[in-house]
Amino acid sequence: MTGAIVAVITREFIRFARQRGRLLATFARPLIWLVVVGAGFEKVVPTEGTVSYKQFLLPGIYGMVLLFSTMLSALATVHDREFGPIRMLLVAPQPRAVVVVSKTISSALLGVFQAILLLPLIWILGLRPSLTSLLEFLATLVLAAFALSALGMVIASRVRSIENFAGVMNFLMFPMFFLSSALYPATLLPGFLQPLVRADPLTYGIDLMRHPLLRGLYPGNLGTDYTVSFDVLVLVLFAVVLLALAALLFGEEEHLGRILLVEPPRAKGRRRLRMRRGPERREPVTGPPVPLGDASPVD
């Protein structure tokens, strides 16, 4: 089991290193949001305290990195299901849950790695967290990444094609981001949106990141929504429940039987096979012989 997990993690990191565009997007997307959106909202929502809006937005930027990274890893899982590598794991003598756990761990670690690449933004924006706060922040990244990775695996376990997953991903990611506390406290959203806010694991991940980064520096009009213990509890429940659901839904591949030669041939295939073998043999007809002499010539 450990060997399979290590192999999947190594493969995902090698794939990420070879995808130059994905590596570039890791830096470009959050920087664009931080500069453009941060500068715009800073004029609209002036903060009342010792923290600028860009500093308040920074945990949301890390949440965006985790969200996009884990969803793209889930898309890679759909690609592997459609074109073959997942089949080799499914036919291996190990429980199917090992495949789900391996892909979830690799997706979470890859998202945390991309977020760590952007850690210098903390000091560039003027924040000075202590070493303890920084370690707590890294722990929040890991916990949030696992919850989002488990969600991605639940979606990937049912979606069978890249095109369908791309549509689901575009429909899901931006509502998750805007309904979270990335741009503003989630409690400021209208009441009819609160059920969606509470069902969004990104809400609790970003809120948990703000505690170590902005401890004691919250502006008067912006701040956290929940306590640390509540955020941790909800994220752990999300990760465990979604991971178990993904392992349950990650069923046998529809086309796996043809690879193992256990799928029965179709009726059309039987007719073609019969035609290739030639006409069927018929039983001889018993009865009195017909005299040939009685046959009259045809004019």
C-alpha positions in Angstrom: 0.0 0.0 0.0 2.8 2.4 0.9 4.6 1.7 -2.3 1.5 2.5 -4.4 1.0 5.8 -2.6 4.6 6.8 -3.1 4.5 5.8 -6.7 1.4 7.9 -7.4 2.8 10.9 -5.5 6.0 10.7 -7.5 4.2 10.4 -10.8 2.0 13.4 -10.0 5.0 15.6 -9.1 6.9 14.5 -12.2 3.8 15.3 -14.3 3.6 18.8 -12.7 7.3 19.5 -13.3 6.9 18.7 -17.0 3.8 21.0 -17.4 5.4 24.4 -17.8 2.1 26.2 -18.4 0.6 24.8 -15.1 3.7 25.9 -13.2 3.4 29.4 -14.7 -0.3 29.6 -13.9 0.6 28.8 -10.3 2.3 32.2 -10.0 0.3 34.2 -12.6 -3.3 33.6 -11.5 -2.9 34.5 -7.8 -0.7 37.5 -8.5 -3.3 38.9 -11.0 -6.0 38.5 -8.4 -3.9 40.0 -5.7 -2.9 43.1 -7.8 -6.1 43.7 -9.8 -8.8 42.6 -7.4 -6.9 43.7 -4.3 -6.3 47.2 -5.6 -9.9 47.6 -6.7 -11.5 46.3 -3.5 -9.1 48.3 -1.4 -10.7 51.5 -2.7 -14.2 50.2 -2.3 -13.7 48.5 1.1 -11.3 50.6 3.2 -10.2 48.7 6.3 -10.5 50.1 9.7 -7.3 48.9 11.5 -3.7 47.9 11.1 -4.3 45.5 8.2 -4.7 46.5 4.5 -7.3 44.8 2.3 -4.5 43.1 0.3 -3.3 41.5 3.6 -6.8 40.5 4.4 -7.1 39.0 0.9 -3.9 37.0 1.1 -5.4 33.9 2.8 -8.1 33.9 0.0 -5.3 33.9 -2.6 -3.8 30.8 -1.0 -7.2 29.2 -0.9 -7.5 29.9 -4.6 -4.2 28.2 -5.2 -5.4 25.1 -3.3 -8.8 25.1 -5.1 -7.4 25.3 -8.6 -4.6 22.9 -7.9 -6.8 20.2 -6.4 -9.4 20.5 -9.1 -6.8 20.2 -11.8 -5.4 17.1 -10.1 -9.0 15.7 -10.1 -9.1 16.5 -13.8 -5.9 14.5 -14.3 -7.6 11.6 -12.5 -10.4 11.7 -15.0 -7.9 11.7 -17.8 -6.1 8.7 -16.3 -9.5 6.9 -16.0 -10.3 7.6 -19.6 -6.9 6.7 -21.2 -5.5 3.9 -19.0 -3.1 4.5 -16.1 -5.9 4.1 -13.5 -6.7 0.7 -15.0 -3.3 -0.6 -13.9 -4.0 0.4 -10.4 -7.5 -1.1 -10.4 -6.3 -4.5 -11.6 -3.5 -4.6 -9.0 -3.9 -6.9 -6.0 -4.9 -4.1 -3.6 -8.2 -2.5 -2.4 -9.7 0.1 -4.6 -9.7 2.5 -1.7 -5.9 2.6 -2.0 -6.2 4.3 -5.4 -8.5 6.9 -3.9 -6.3 7.6 -1.0 -3.2 7.7 -3.2 -4.7 10.2 -5.6 -6.1 12.3 -2.7 -2.7 12.5 -0.9 -0.8 13.4 -4.1 -3.4 16.1 -5.0 -3.2 17.6 -1.5 0.6 17.6 -1.4 0.8 19.1 -4.8 -1.5 21.9 -3.8 0.4 22.6 -0.6 3.7 22.6 -2.6 2.3 25.3 -5.0 1.1 27.4 -2.0 4.5 27.1 -0.4 6.0 28.6 -3.6 4.0 31.7 -2.9 5.0 32.1 0.8 7.2 35.1 0.1 4.0 37.1 -0.5 3.5 37.1 3.3 6.6 39.3 3.8 6.2 41.2 0.6 2.8 42.5 1.8 4.3 43.5 5.2 3.1 40.7 7.4 5.5 39.4 10.1 4.2 36.2 11.6 6.2 34.4 14.2 7.7 30.9 13.5 4.9 29.3 15.5 2.2 31.2 13.5 4.0 30.2 10.2 4.0 26.5 11.2 0.3 26.8 12.1 -0.4 28.3 8.8 1.3 25.4 7.0 -0.8 23.0 9.0 -4.0 24.9 7.9 -2.8 24.6 4.2 -2.5 20.8 4.6 -5.9 20.4 6.2 -7.7 22.6 3.7 -5.9 20.9 0.8 -7.0 17.4 2.0 -10.6 18.5 2.2 -10.6 20.0 -1.3 -8.7 17.0 -2.7 -11.4 14.7 -1.3 -14.1 16.8 -2.9 -12.3 16.6 -6.2 -12.0 12.8 -5.9 -15.8 12.6 -5.3 -16.4 14.4 -8.5 -13.8 12.5 -10.5 -15.2 9.2 -9.2 -18.5 9.7 -11.2 -17.5 11.9 -14.1 -16.2 9.7 -17.0 -14.9 12.2 -19.6 -12.6 15.2 -19.6 -15.2 17.3 -21.3 -17.9 16.7 -18.7 -15.4 17.3 -15.8 -14.3 20.6 -17.4 -17.9 21.8 -17.4 -18.5 20.7 -13.8 -15.2 22.3 -12.7 -16.0 25.7 -14.3 -19.5 25.6 -12.8 -18.2 24.7 -9.4 -14.9 26.5 -8.7 -15.9 30.2 -9.0 -19.1 29.8 -7.0 -17.0 28.0 -4.3 -14.5 30.9 -4.4 -17.1 33.7 -4.2 -19.2 32.0 -1.6 -16.2 31.5 0.7 -14.6 34.1 2.9 -11.9 34.8 0.3 -12.9 38.4 -0.6 -15.1 39.3 2.4 -16.3 37.7 5.6 -18.8 35.0 4.7 -21.3 36.3 7.3 -21.8 39.4 5.2 -23.5 37.4 2.5 -27.4 37.4 2.4 -29.2 34.8 4.5 -30.5 32.8 1.6 -26.8 32.1 0.6 -25.7 31.0 4.0 -26.6 27.3 3.5 -24.3 27.3 0.4 -21.6 29.2 2.3 -21.7 26.6 5.1 -21.5 23.7 2.6 -18.4 25.1 1.1 -15.2 23.6 2.6 -13.2 26.5 1.2 -15.0 28.8 3.6 -13.5 27.1 6.6 -10.1 26.6 5.0 -9.6 30.3 4.3 -11.1 31.3 7.6 -8.6 29.0 9.4 -5.7 30.5 7.4 -6.6 34.0 8.7 -6.1 33.0 12.3 -2.3 32.5 12.3 -1.6 35.1 9.6 -3.6 38.0 11.0 -3.7 37.1 14.6 -4.3 40.3 16.6 -4.3 42.5 13.5 -7.9 42.1 12.3 -9.5 45.3 10.9 -12.6 46.7 12.6 -14.9 46.0 9.7 -13.3 42.7 8.5 -12.3 39.6 10.4 -12.8 35.8 10.8 -16.1 34.1 10.9 -15.5 31.0 13.1 -13.2 29.8 15.8 -10.1 27.7 15.1 -11.6 24.6 16.7 -14.8 24.9 14.7 -12.8 25.3 11.4 -10.6 22.3 12.2 -13.6 20.1 13.1 -15.5 20.9 10.0 -12.5 20.4 7.7 -11.7 17.1 9.3 -15.3 16.0 8.9 -15.3 17.1 5.3 -12.1 15.3 4.5 -13.2 12.0 6.2 -16.7 11.9 4.8 -15.8 12.9 1.2 -12.8 10.5 1.2 -15.1 7.6 2.3 -17.7 8.7 -0.3 -15.1 8.8 -3.1 -13.8 5.3 -2.2 -17.4 4.0 -2.3 -18.2 5.7 -5.6 -14.9 4.9 -7.3 -16.5 1.8 -8.9 -15.2 -0.6 -11.4 -14.3 0.8 -14.8 -17.0 0.2 -17.5 -14.4 -0.8 -20.0 -12.2 -2.9 -17.7 -13.9 -6.1 -18.7 -12.8 -5.8 -22.3 -9.2 -5.5 -21.1 -9.5 -8.6 -18.9 -11.4 -10.5 -21.6 -14.3 -11.3 -19.3 -17.0 -9.3 -21.0 -19.4 -11.5 -23.0 -19.5 -10.8 -26.7 -22.5 -8.9 -28.1 -25.2 -10.5 -30.3 -23.9 -8.6 -33.3 -20.5 -9.9 -32.7 -21.8 -13.5 -32.6 -23.5 -13.1 -36.0 -20.3 -11.8 -37.5 -18.3 -14.7 -36.0 -20.8 -17.2 -37.3 -20.6 -15.7 -40.8 -16.8 -16.0 -40.8 -17.0 -19.7 -39.8 -19.3 -20.5 -42.6 -22.9 -21.9 -42.8 -24.2 -23.9 -39.9 -24.4 -27.7 -40.2 -28.0 -28.9 -40.5 -29.3 -32.3 -39.4 -30.1 -34.7 -42.3 -33.7 -35.0 -43.3 -35.1 -38.5 -42.9 -37.8 -39.9 -45.1 -38.5 -42.0 -48.3 -36.1 -41.2 -51.1 -37.5 -39.3 -54.1 -37.1 -41.3 -57.4 -35.1 -39.4 -59.9 -36.7 -41.1 -62.9 -40.0 -39.4 -62.2 -38.6 -36.0 -62.8 -39.8 -34.7 -66.2 -37.5 -32.5 -68.3 -38.3 -28.9 -68.5 -38.9 -27.5 -72.0 
